[in-house]
C-alpha cells in the first residue's frame, strides 16, 4: 500500500510540475497574464482537494519505517535533484523581487503578467519537490540541518539563537 501511495504521489508531482511548466512557458512566451484554472468553483475545489491530499501524504510525519525510494539513489541523481530545486527556487525569487521592485517603483502595467509567472513558478517548485520527495526521499537530498529548518523555521531560528548565546558565554 505504501508503495502505491508513493508511486501515485510521484506521478502526481511529475504531472503537476509538467503542467505548471507548460503554464510558465506559455505566460513567459506570450507575455500576457493567463490563469489555467477552470472557472467553475466545483472543479477548483476538487483540484485543490486532490492536491491537498497529495501534500498531506507528502508531509505527513509517520512513526512507521521510512519508505524505500522509487529510484536508486546515486550521487548524480541527488546533485541533479538539488540543482533542479535550487533553480526553481531562484526562478521564483527573481519574479518575486521583480514584483516587489516594480510595485515600489509604482510601475503597475506588467504586474498581472509577473503574478502569473510567480504563481506558475511556485506551482512548478511545488510539483518538483513532490516528485523529488517521493523519488529520492528527503533524507538523501537534504541535510539534517536543512530538514529541521524546513520543518519549522521559527522554532529552528529560536533554538539556534539560544545555542549561539550559550556558546558565546
Secondary structure by P-SEA (a helix, b strand, c coil): caaaaaaaaaaaaaaaaaaaaaaaaaaaaacbbbbcccccaaaaaaaaaaaaaaaaaaacccccccccccccccaaaaaaaaaaaaaaaaaaaaaaaaaaaaaaaccccaaaaaaaaaaaaaaaaaaaaaaaaaaccccccccaaaaaaaacaaaaaaaaaaaaaaaac
